Amino acid sequence: MSVSRTLLGLLEVGPSHGYDLKRAHDELFRSERPLAYGQVYATLARLLRNGLVDVEGTEAGEGPERKRYAITDAGVTDVAAWLSTPENPQEYLHNTLYTKVVLALMSHRDAGQILDAQRAVHLESMREFNRRKQSGDLADQLICDHALFHLEADLKWLETTAGRLAELGQRVGR
């Protein structure tokens, strides 16, 4: 995810302080790892330097002055271009799990055990996402659905690979 463009998108709604941007980001996008304040302010400094935001004003606070950032026309253009550009599908052409299976077969280890262990981890993750989905709001439900669909695809791959271990073992010289 592009933090800079996400912050620009939030600023397109209206000017905001870094603290409020961080809070809005964490609330809207529910990342497992919330943004650090340092990352927000470093990103805003970079956006300011690149002419994508301006400081609209400053306010005195209990600590340092609070700057209110506003998106520039160049920032709006950047966000529009980013939003209209489709994301490349994530390709799994070099997959660590596939590598482990091949190496297990080559060394005469039980590749089926590797697949079974991975299946168990995936199923546990699916249970956790389903629990989270049941108690979450719409944003949480959609985020969990995305993760669940990916896990389902992984499980299908695990089953397909398990059914072809003998053939793969012959191909890798076992």
Backbone as a printed PyTorch tensor [residue, N CA C, xyz], in Angstrom:
tensor([[[  0.8420,  -1.1750,   0.0000],
         [  0.0000,   0.0000,   0.0000],
         [  0.8830,   1.2310,   0.0000]],

        [[  0.4820,   2.2330,  -0.7250],
         [  1.2090,   3.4860,  -0.7910],
         [  0.7190,   4.4210,   0.3100]],

        [[  1.5240,   4.5980,   1.3360],
         [  1.1440,   5.4740,   2.4420],
         [  1.0270,   6.9190,   1.9500]],

        [[  1.9500,   7.3390,   1.1020],
         [  1.9100,   8.7310,   0.6500],
         [  0.6320,   9.0140,  -0.1230]],

        [[  0.2510,   8.1130,  -0.9920],
         [ -0.9670,   8.3540,  -1.7850],
         [ -2.2220,   8.1810,  -0.9370]],

        [[ -2.1720,   7.3200,   0.0420],
         [ -3.3120,   7.1860,   0.9420],
         [ -3.5030,   8.4780,   1.7280]],

        [[ -2.4140,   9.0600,   2.2230],
         [ -2.5170,  10.3250,   2.9490],
         [ -3.0010,  11.4410,   2.0240]],

        [[ -2.5090,  11.4400,   0.7820],
         [ -2.9950,  12.4290,  -0.1840],
         [ -4.5040,  12.2690,  -0.4000]],

        [[ -4.9550,  11.0340,  -0.5340],
         [ -6.3810,  10.7890,  -0.7140],
         [ -7.2010,  11.2800,   0.4660]],

        [[ -6.6820,  11.0830,   1.6650],
         [ -7.3710,  11.5850,   2.8570],
         [ -7.3880,  13.1110,   2.8690]],

        [[ -6.3110,  13.7260,   2.4190],
         [ -6.2530,  15.1870,   2.3750],
         [ -7.1600,  15.7710,   1.2960]],

        [[ -7.4740,  14.9720,   0.2950],
         [ -8.3700,  15.4670,  -0.7540],
         [ -9.7630,  15.7570,  -0.1870]],

        [[-10.1350,  15.0650,   0.8670],
         [-11.4210,  15.3030,   1.5280],
         [-11.4120,  16.6630,   2.2150]],

        [[-10.2620,  17.0680,   2.7200],
         [-10.1290,  18.3620,   3.3880],
         [ -8.8210,  18.4450,   4.1370]],

        [[ -8.3520,  19.6600,   4.4090],
         [ -7.0980,  19.8460,   5.1450],
         [ -7.1490,  19.1600,   6.5100]],

        [[ -5.9720,  18.7510,   6.9780],
         [ -5.9290,  17.9980,   8.2230],
         [ -4.5450,  18.0800,   8.8490]],

        [[ -4.4950,  17.8010,  10.1330],
         [ -3.2400,  17.6900,  10.8610],
         [ -2.7200,  16.2620,  10.7330]],

        [[ -1.4260,  16.0820,  10.9300],
         [ -0.8310,  14.7530,  10.8620],
         [ -1.4690,  13.7810,  11.8310]],

        [[ -1.7630,  14.2390,  13.0290],
         [ -2.3910,  13.3740,  14.0340],
         [ -3.7280,  12.8550,  13.5300]],

        [[ -4.5320,  13.7500,  12.9570],
         [ -5.8470,  13.3550,  12.4610],
         [ -5.7460,  12.4310,  11.2510]],

        [[ -4.7390,  12.6290,  10.4120],
         [ -4.5260,  11.7470,   9.2650],
         [ -4.1970,  10.3340,   9.7280]],

        [[ -3.3240,  10.2500,  10.7280],
         [ -2.9510,   8.9390,  11.2600],
         [ -4.1690,   8.2300,  11.8360]],

        [[ -4.9640,   8.9640,  12.6080],
         [ -6.1490,   8.3800,  13.2270],
         [ -7.1560,   7.9210,  12.1550]],

        [[ -7.3770,   8.7400,  11.1290],
         [ -8.3050,   8.3810,  10.0580],
         [ -7.7960,   7.1530,   9.2970]],

        [[ -6.5010,   7.1290,   9.0190],
         [ -5.9160,   5.9850,   8.3120],
         [ -6.1370,   4.6980,   9.0980]],

        [[ -5.7700,   4.7250,  10.3650],
         [ -5.8660,   3.5170,  11.1850],
         [ -7.3150,   3.0670,  11.3510]],

        [[ -8.2290,   4.0100,  11.4290],
         [ -9.6480,   3.6810,  11.5930],
         [-10.2450,   3.1290,  10.2960]],

        [[ -9.9120,   3.7370,   9.1750],
         [-10.5070,   3.3480,   7.8970],
         [ -9.9110,   2.0710,   7.3140]],

        [[ -8.6090,   1.8820,   7.4800],
         [ -7.9350,   0.8010,   6.7720],
         [ -7.5480,  -0.3680,   7.6510]],

        [[ -7.7080,  -0.2500,   8.9470],
         [ -7.6010,  -1.3590,   9.8870],
         [ -6.3910,  -2.2540,   9.6930]],

        [[ -5.2740,  -1.6720,   9.4400],
         [ -4.0700,  -2.4560,   9.2510],
         [ -3.7130,  -3.1670,  10.5520]],

        [[ -3.1090,  -4.3220,  10.4060],
         [ -2.6380,  -5.0360,  11.6000],
         [ -1.5360,  -4.2410,  12.2920]],

        [[ -0.8590,  -3.4170,  11.5100],
         [  0.1720,  -2.5470,  12.0730],
         [ -0.2150,  -1.1030,  11.7830]],

        [[ -0.7260,  -0.3910,  12.7850],
         [ -1.0980,   1.0040,  12.5580],
         [  0.1180,   1.8260,  12.1270]],

        [[ -0.1480,   2.9120,  11.4260],
         [  0.9490,   3.7980,  11.0210],
         [  1.6180,   4.3940,  12.2510]],

        [[  2.9000,   4.5190,  12.1870],
         [  3.6370,   5.2060,  13.2470],
         [  3.5670,   6.7100,  12.9660]],

        [[  3.5160,   7.5020,  14.0250],
         [  3.4720,   8.9560,  13.8390],
         [  4.6810,   9.4310,  13.0420]],

        [[  5.8360,   8.8380,  13.3210],
         [  7.0440,   9.2290,  12.5890],
         [  6.9010,   9.0030,  11.0960]],

        [[  6.2430,   7.9080,  10.7100],
         [  6.0340,   7.6260,   9.2940],
         [  5.0880,   8.6510,   8.6760]],

        [[  4.0540,   9.0390,   9.4140],
         [  3.1070,  10.0340,   8.9110],
         [  3.8250,  11.3540,   8.6570]],

        [[  4.5960,  11.8260,   9.6420],
         [  5.2400,  13.1340,   9.5070],
         [  6.3750,  13.1060,   8.4930]],

        [[  7.0930,  11.9890,   8.3880],
         [  8.1360,  11.8830,   7.3600],
         [  7.5010,  11.8900,   5.9710]],

        [[  6.3770,  11.2040,   5.8300],
         [  5.6790,  11.1790,   4.5410],
         [  5.1460,  12.5570,   4.1960]],

        [[  4.5660,  13.2480,   5.1730],
         [  4.0620,  14.6010,   4.9170],
         [  5.1970,  15.5500,   4.5260]],

        [[  6.3570,  15.4010,   5.1460],
         [  7.5110,  16.2450,   4.7900],
         [  7.9370,  15.9770,   3.3490]],

        [[  7.9250,  14.7220,   2.9420],
         [  8.2880,  14.3660,   1.5680],
         [  7.2490,  14.9110,   0.5810]],

        [[  5.9670,  14.7930,   0.9230],
         [  4.9100,  15.3140,   0.0620],
         [  5.0060,  16.8370,  -0.0620]],

        [[  5.3510,  17.4900,   1.0190],
         [  5.5350,  18.9450,   1.0130],
         [  6.7150,  19.3230,   0.1210]],

        [[  7.8140,  18.6170,   0.2650],
         [  9.0120,  18.8650,  -0.5380],
         [  8.7420,  18.6430,  -2.0330]],

        [[  7.8740,  17.6580,  -2.3450],
         [  7.5640,  17.3390,  -3.7350],
         [  6.4250,  18.1810,  -4.3020]],

        [[  5.8950,  19.1000,  -3.5150],
         [  4.8570,  19.9990,  -4.0030],
         [  3.4760,  19.3840,  -4.0940]],

        [[  3.2540,  18.2750,  -3.4050],
         [  1.9530,  17.6140,  -3.4650],
         [  1.0240,  18.0500,  -2.3300]],

        [[  1.5900,  18.6570,  -1.2910],
         [  0.8040,  19.2580,  -0.2110],
         [  1.4320,  20.6020,   0.1520]],

        [[  0.6300,  21.4420,   0.7830],
         [  1.0900,  22.7150,   1.3400],
         [  0.7000,  22.7480,   2.8080]],

        [[  1.4060,  23.5670,   3.5720],
         [  0.9880,  23.8220,   4.9440],
         [ -0.0060,  24.9730,   4.8630]],

        [[ -1.2260,  24.6940,   5.2630],
         [ -2.3020,  25.6900,   5.1710],
         [ -2.2900,  26.6300,   6.3670]],

        [[ -1.7780,  26.1550,   7.4660],
         [ -1.7240,  26.9880,   8.6600],
         [ -1.1120,  26.2080,   9.8000]],

        [[ -0.7920,  26.9320,  10.8480],
         [ -0.2640,  26.2910,  12.0520],
         [ -1.0790,  26.7680,  13.2450]],

        [[ -1.1640,  25.9090,  14.2360],
         [ -1.8970,  26.2230,  15.4530],
         [ -1.0080,  25.9000,  16.6410]],

        [[ -1.0860,  26.7190,  17.6390],
         [ -0.3350,  26.4490,  18.8620],
         [ -1.0330,  25.3190,  19.6070]],

        [[ -0.2300,  24.4590,  20.1770],
         [ -0.7760,  23.3530,  20.9660],
         [  0.0050,  23.2390,  22.2530]],

        [[ -0.2530,  22.1840,  22.9960],
         [  0.4900,  21.9590,  24.2310],
         [  1.9410,  21.6290,  23.9380]],

        [[  2.1850,  20.9910,  22.8160],
         [  3.5340,  20.6320,  22.3960],
         [  3.9660,  21.5630,  21.2790]],

        [[  4.5960,  20.9970,  20.2630],
         [  5.0070,  21.8160,  19.1280],
         [  3.7900,  22.3170,  18.3510]],

        [[  4.0200,  23.3210,  17.5180],
         [  2.9350,  23.8410,  16.6980],
         [  2.3810,  22.7330,  15.8060]],

        [[  1.0870,  22.7570,  15.6310],
         [  0.4350,  21.7550,  14.7800],
         [  0.2120,  22.3640,  13.4040]],

        [[  0.7500,  21.6800,  12.3850],
         [  0.5820,  22.1470,  11.0130],
         [ -0.6520,  21.4900,  10.4110]],

        [[ -1.4100,  22.2950,   9.6650],
         [ -2.5480,  21.7500,   8.9310],
         [ -2.1370,  21.6720,   7.4670]],

        [[ -2.2030,  20.4620,   6.9270],
         [ -1.7700,  20.2030,   5.5550],
         [ -2.9730,  20.1930,   4.6180]],

        [[ -2.7460,  20.6890,   3.4030],
         [ -3.7760,  20.6850,   2.3590],
         [ -3.1460,  20.1510,   1.0750]],

        [[ -3.9240,  19.4300,   0.3130],
         [ -3.4420,  18.8670,  -0.9440],
         [ -3.3620,  19.9720,  -1.9990]],

        [[ -2.3600,  19.9120,  -2.8530],
         [ -2.2170,  20.8750,  -3.9510],
         [ -2.8720,  20.3030,  -5.2140]],

        [[ -2.9500,  21.1090,  -6.2460],
         [ -3.4750,  20.6200,  -7.5220],
         [ -2.6290,  19.4560,  -8.0390]],

        [[ -1.3120,  19.5530,  -7.8650],
         [ -0.4220,  18.4660,  -8.2950],
         [ -0.7110,  17.2020,  -7.4870]],

        [[ -1.0380,  17.3520,  -6.2200],
         [ -1.3880,  16.2100,  -5.3830],
         [ -2.6840,  15.5630,  -5.8340]],

        [[ -3.6670,  16.3890,  -6.1960],
         [ -4.9420,  15.8600,  -6.6900],
         [ -4.7090,  15.0720,  -7.9800]],

        [[ -3.8810,  15.6200,  -8.8650],
         [ -3.5570,  14.9330, -10.1180],
         [ -2.8760,  13.6040,  -9.8390]],

        [[ -1.9620,  13.5830,  -8.8820],
         [ -1.2460,  12.3580,  -8.5230],
         [ -2.2060,  11.3020,  -7.9840]],

        [[ -3.1000,  11.6930,  -7.0930],
         [ -4.0690,  10.7430,  -6.5310],
         [ -4.9890,  10.2220,  -7.6240]],

        [[ -5.4540,  11.1000,  -8.4970],
         [ -6.3560,  10.6810,  -9.5760],
         [ -5.6780,   9.6530, -10.4740]],

        [[ -4.4240,   9.9010, -10.8070],
         [ -3.6870,   8.9510, -11.6520],
         [ -3.5060,   7.6210, -10.9360]],

        [[ -3.1750,   7.6590,  -9.6620],
         [ -2.9860,   6.4320,  -8.8760],
         [ -4.2810,   5.6410,  -8.7730]],

        [[ -5.3930,   6.3360,  -8.4850],
         [ -6.6710,   5.6480,  -8.3350],
         [ -7.1400,   5.0160,  -9.6400]],

        [[ -6.8030,   5.6330, -10.7530],
         [ -7.2840,   5.1160, -12.0390],
         [ -6.3680,   4.0590, -12.6420]],

        [[ -5.2310,   3.7950, -12.0060],
         [ -4.2980,   2.7820, -12.5020],
         [ -4.5720,   1.4640, -11.7950]],

        [[ -4.9710,   0.4300, -12.5440],
         [ -5.2310,  -0.8690, -11.8990],
         [ -3.9630,  -1.4320, -11.2550]],

        [[ -4.1570,  -2.1350, -10.1660],
         [ -3.0510,  -2.7990,  -9.4830],
         [ -2.7100,  -4.0780, -10.2390]],

        [[ -1.4380,  -4.4020, -10.3020],
         [ -1.0310,  -5.6780, -10.8800],
         [ -1.4180,  -6.7880,  -9.9190]],

        [[ -2.0020,  -7.8530, -10.4430],
         [ -2.2940,  -8.9830,  -9.5540],
         [ -0.9960,  -9.4900,  -8.9230]],

        [[ -1.0920,  -9.8840,  -7.6800],
         [  0.0790, -10.4130,  -6.9980],
         [  0.4110, -11.7720,  -7.5790]],

        [[  1.5950, -11.8980,  -8.0830],
         [  2.0030, -13.1620,  -8.6710],
         [  2.8020, -13.9580,  -7.6540]],

        [[  2.5540, -15.2250,  -7.6600],
         [  3.2330, -16.1180,  -6.7400],
         [  4.1280, -17.0770,  -7.5130]],

        [[  4.8430, -16.5300,  -8.4910],
         [  5.6520, -17.3990,  -9.3370],
         [  6.8580, -17.9550,  -8.5940]],

        [[  7.3820, -17.2260,  -7.6500],
         [  8.4560, -17.7680,  -6.8130],
         [  7.8790, -17.8840,  -5.4130]],

        [[  7.4990, -19.0670,  -5.0670],
         [  6.7880, -19.3130,  -3.8370],
         [  7.6790, -20.1080,  -2.8870]],

        [[  7.8390, -19.6160,  -1.6860],
         [  8.6800, -20.2850,  -0.6930],
         [  8.1630, -21.6760,  -0.3770]],

        [[  6.8540, -21.8170,  -0.3030],
         [  6.2990, -23.1290,   0.0140],
         [  6.6230, -24.1360,  -1.0830]],

        [[  6.4990, -23.7370,  -2.3320],
         [  6.8540, -24.6220,  -3.4440],
         [  8.3280, -25.0280,  -3.3350]],

        [[  9.1820, -24.0650,  -3.0130],
         [ 10.6110, -24.3400,  -2.8530],
         [ 10.8330, -25.3710,  -1.7560]],

        [[ 10.1440, -25.2320,  -0.6380],
         [ 10.2830, -26.2000,   0.4520],
         [  9.8510, -27.6020,   0.0270]],

        [[  8.7490, -27.6760,  -0.7190],
         [  8.2510, -28.9800,  -1.1880],
         [  9.2860, -29.6380,  -2.0940]],

        [[  9.8240, -28.9010,  -3.0460],
         [ 10.8200, -29.4500,  -3.9700],
         [ 12.0570, -29.9150,  -3.2150]],

        [[ 12.5490, -29.0820,  -2.3160],
         [ 13.7520, -29.4520,  -1.5640],
         [ 13.5040, -30.6590,  -0.6630]],

        [[ 12.2980, -30.7530,  -0.0820],
         [ 11.9720, -31.9300,   0.7330],
         [ 11.9940, -33.1830,  -0.1220]],

        [[ 11.4040, -33.1030,  -1.3030],
         [ 11.4030, -34.2630,  -2.1950],
         [ 12.8210, -34.6440,  -2.6060]],

        [[ 13.6340, -33.6680,  -2.9030],
         [ 15.0080, -33.9320,  -3.3440],
         [ 15.8370, -34.5790,  -2.2400]],

        [[ 15.5250, -34.2380,  -0.9840],
         [ 16.3080, -34.7750,   0.1350],
         [ 15.6170, -35.9680,   0.8010]],

        [[ 14.6040, -36.5020,   0.1300],
         [ 13.8780, -37.6800,   0.5930],
         [ 13.1740, -37.4570,   1.9300]],

        [[ 12.7220, -36.2310,   2.1530],
         [ 11.8960, -35.9340,   3.3160],
         [ 10.4270, -36.0390,   2.8900]],

        [[  9.5450, -36.0160,   3.8560],
         [  8.1130, -36.1590,   3.5780],
         [  7.5230, -34.7890,   3.2310]],

        [[  7.3960, -34.5150,   1.9470],
         [  6.8230, -33.2440,   1.5000],
         [  5.3530, -33.1450,   1.8940]],

        [[  4.6840, -34.2860,   2.0200],
         [  3.2860, -34.2860,   2.4510],
         [  3.1130, -33.6790,   3.8340]],

        [[  4.0910, -33.9220,   4.7150],
         [  4.0270, -33.3400,   6.0590],
         [  4.1370, -31.8180,   5.9950]],

        [[  4.9570, -31.3310,   5.0900],
         [  5.0930, -29.8770,   4.9230],
         [  3.7520, -29.2870,   4.4820]],

        [[  3.1180, -29.9370,   3.5180],
         [  1.8180, -29.4590,   3.0330],
         [  0.7560, -29.5510,   4.1220]],

        [[  0.7650, -30.6520,   4.9020],
         [ -0.2010, -30.8000,   5.9860],
         [ -0.0240, -29.7190,   7.0480]],

        [[  1.2170, -29.4390,   7.4130],
         [  1.4800, -28.3990,   8.4120],
         [  1.0110, -27.0390,   7.9020]],

        [[  1.2590, -26.7670,   6.6210],
         [  0.8320, -25.4910,   6.0470],
         [ -0.6870, -25.4030,   6.0060]],

        [[ -1.3320, -26.5080,   5.6640],
         [ -2.7990, -26.5540,   5.6200],
         [ -3.3680, -26.2210,   7.0030]],

        [[ -2.7810, -26.7780,   8.0480],
         [ -3.2530, -26.5200,   9.4100],
         [ -3.1270, -25.0400,   9.7680]],

        [[ -2.0210, -24.4180,   9.3640],
         [ -1.8250, -22.9850,   9.6360],
         [ -2.8590, -22.1560,   8.8760]],

        [[ -3.0980, -22.5200,   7.6270],
         [ -4.0950, -21.7990,   6.8260],
         [ -5.4970, -21.9350,   7.4250]],

        [[ -5.8490, -23.1350,   7.8330],
         [ -7.1740, -23.3430,   8.4150],
         [ -7.3510, -22.5490,   9.7050]],

        [[ -6.3110, -22.4880,  10.5200],
         [ -6.3890, -21.6940,  11.7520],
         [ -6.5500, -20.2060,  11.4100]],

        [[ -5.8170, -19.7260,  10.4170],
         [ -5.9650, -18.3240,   9.9890],
         [ -7.3800, -18.0610,   9.4970]],

        [[ -7.9370, -19.0200,   8.7600],
         [ -9.3090, -18.8600,   8.2730],
         [-10.2970, -18.7740,   9.4310]],

        [[-10.0900, -19.5990,  10.4520],
         [-10.9720, -19.5360,  11.6210],
         [-10.8740, -18.1680,  12.2910]],

        [[ -9.6740, -17.6450,  12.4190],
         [ -9.4980, -16.3330,  13.0410],
         [-10.1690, -15.2330,  12.2260]],

        [[ -9.9970, -15.2650,  10.9000],
         [-10.6390, -14.2640,  10.0600],
         [-12.1620, -14.3800,  10.1060]],

        [[-12.6750, -15.6010,  10.1640],
         [-14.1270, -15.7780,  10.2630],
         [-14.6690, -15.2420,  11.5890]],

        [[-13.9290, -15.4490,  12.6780],
         [-14.3470, -14.8890,  13.9780],
         [-14.3420, -13.3680,  13.9150]],

        [[-13.2810, -12.8160,  13.3620],
         [-13.1650, -11.3590,  13.2450],
         [-14.2760, -10.8030,  12.3640]],

        [[-14.5820, -11.5200,  11.2950],
         [-15.6200, -11.0880,  10.3600],
         [-16.9860, -11.0410,  11.0450]],

        [[-17.2660, -12.0250,  11.9080],
         [-18.5610, -12.0870,  12.5870],
         [-18.7950, -10.9010,  13.5140]],

        [[-17.7320, -10.4100,  14.1290],
         [-17.9000,  -9.3330,  15.1010],
         [-17.5540,  -7.9600,  14.5290]],

        [[-17.1150,  -7.9220,  13.2710],
         [-16.6600,  -6.6570,  12.7100],
         [-17.7320,  -5.8940,  11.9630]],

        [[-17.4020,  -4.6560,  11.6670],
         [-18.2820,  -3.8360,  10.8490],
         [-18.0190,  -4.1380,   9.3750]],

        [[-18.6360,  -3.4030,   8.4840],
         [-18.5290,  -3.6900,   7.0560],
         [-17.0850,  -3.6330,   6.5760]],

        [[-16.3110,  -2.6540,   7.0180],
         [-14.9090,  -2.5600,   6.5940],
         [-14.1410,  -3.8030,   7.0170]],

        [[-14.3310,  -4.2280,   8.2550],
         [-13.6610,  -5.4320,   8.7430],
         [-14.1150,  -6.6620,   7.9630]],

        [[-15.3900,  -6.7520,   7.6540],
         [-15.9050,  -7.8920,   6.9030],
         [-15.2760,  -7.9640,   5.5160]],

        [[-15.1600,  -6.8290,   4.8430],
         [-14.5770,  -6.8130,   3.5020],
         [-13.0920,  -7.1580,   3.5290]],

        [[-12.3840,  -6.6480,   4.5230],
         [-10.9560,  -6.9580,   4.6640],
         [-10.7780,  -8.4540,   4.9300]],

        [[-11.6190,  -8.9990,   5.7990],
         [-11.5340, -10.4260,   6.1110],
         [-11.9020, -11.2740,   4.9030]],

        [[-12.9090, -10.8540,   4.1370],
         [-13.2650, -11.5970,   2.9210],
         [-12.0820, -11.6780,   1.9670]],

        [[-11.3810, -10.5760,   1.8050],
         [-10.2140, -10.5580,   0.9130],
         [ -9.1890, -11.5910,   1.3720]],

        [[ -8.8820, -11.5870,   2.6460],
         [ -7.9080, -12.5430,   3.1870],
         [ -8.4180, -13.9750,   3.0570]],

        [[ -9.6880, -14.1890,   3.3330],
         [-10.2520, -15.5420,   3.2520],
         [-10.2120, -16.0900,   1.8270]],

        [[-10.5040, -15.2650,   0.8520],
         [-10.4640, -15.7320,  -0.5400],
         [ -9.0510, -16.1360,  -0.9450]],

        [[ -8.0540, -15.3880,  -0.4730],
         [ -6.6640, -15.7520,  -0.7620],
         [ -6.2850, -17.0580,  -0.0700]],

        [[ -6.7190, -17.2170,   1.1640],
         [ -6.4280, -18.4600,   1.8790],
         [ -7.0970, -19.6510,   1.2080]],

        [[ -8.3240, -19.4580,   0.7190],
         [ -9.0070, -20.5400,   0.0020],
         [ -8.2350, -20.9430,  -1.2540]],

        [[ -7.7160, -19.9590,  -1.9760],
         [ -6.9230, -20.2670,  -3.1700],
         [ -5.6600, -21.0270,  -2.7820]],

        [[ -5.0240, -20.6160,  -1.6950],
         [ -3.8290, -21.3290,  -1.2160],
         [ -4.1660, -22.7730,  -0.8520]],

        [[ -5.2960, -22.9760,  -0.1810],
         [ -5.6970, -24.3380,   0.1860],
         [ -5.9340, -25.1960,  -1.0570]],

        [[ -6.5100, -24.6130,  -2.0770],
         [ -6.7130, -25.3540,  -3.3310],
         [ -5.3620, -25.7620,  -3.9160]],

        [[ -4.3890, -24.8520,  -3.8740],
         [ -3.0470, -25.1730,  -4.3640],
         [ -2.4280, -26.2870,  -3.5340]],

        [[ -2.5860, -26.2230,  -2.2160],
         [ -2.0440, -27.2640,  -1.3460],
         [ -2.6220, -28.6340,  -1.7080]],

        [[ -3.9230, -28.6970,  -1.9370],
         [ -4.5660, -29.9590,  -2.3000],
         [ -4.0790, -30.4580,  -3.6610]],

        [[ -3.9840, -29.5610,  -4.6290],
         [ -3.5070, -29.9420,  -5.9620],
         [ -2.0800, -30.4590,  -5.8920]],

        [[ -1.2440, -29.7730,  -5.1420],
         [  0.1560, -30.1790,  -5.0200],
         [  0.2770, -31.5220,  -4.3050]],

        [[ -0.5070, -31.7040,  -3.2500],
         [ -0.4790, -32.9800,  -2.5300],
         [ -0.8290, -34.1330,  -3.4710]],

        [[ -1.7740, -33.9070,  -4.3700],
         [ -2.1640, -34.9400,  -5.3120],
         [ -1.1450, -35.1960,  -6.4010]],

        [[ -0.1780, -34.3240,  -6.5370],
         [  0.8240, -34.4730,  -7.5970],
         [  2.2410, -34.6410,  -7.0660]],

        [[  2.3740, -34.9760,  -5.7760],
         [  3.7070, -35.1220,  -5.1850],
         [  4.5350, -36.2090,  -5.8590]],

        [[  3.9220, -37.3110,  -6.1900],
         [  4.6790, -38.4030,  -6.8270],
         [  5.2430, -37.9420,  -8.1670]],

        [[  4.4130, -37.2680,  -8.9560],
         [  4.8670, -36.7670, -10.2590],
         [  5.9680, -35.7170, -10.0890]],

        [[  5.7820, -34.8270,  -9.1310],
         [  6.8050, -33.7900,  -8.8840],
         [  8.0910, -34.4350,  -8.4120]],

        [[  7.9830, -35.4520,  -7.5430],
         [  9.1650, -36.1550,  -7.0630],
         [  9.9650, -36.7740,  -8.2160]],

        [[  9.2890, -37.3140,  -9.2030],
         [  9.9760, -37.8920, -10.3570],
         [ 10.6710, -36.7930, -11.1710]],

        [[ 10.0520, -35.6700, -11.3000],
         [ 10.6250, -34.5770, -12.0980],
         [ 11.8520, -33.9560, -11.4500]],

        [[ 11.8870, -33.9390, -10.1120],
         [ 13.0360, -33.3190,  -9.4540],
         [ 14.1140, -34.3380,  -9.1040]],

        [[ 13.9780, -35.5460,  -9.6430],
         [ 15.0410, -36.5210,  -9.5090],
         [ 15.0150, -37.3220,  -8.2450]],

        [[ 13.8830, -37.4980,  -7.6750],
         [ 13.8190, -38.2990,  -6.4480],
         [ 13.6990, -39.7370,  -6.7730]]])
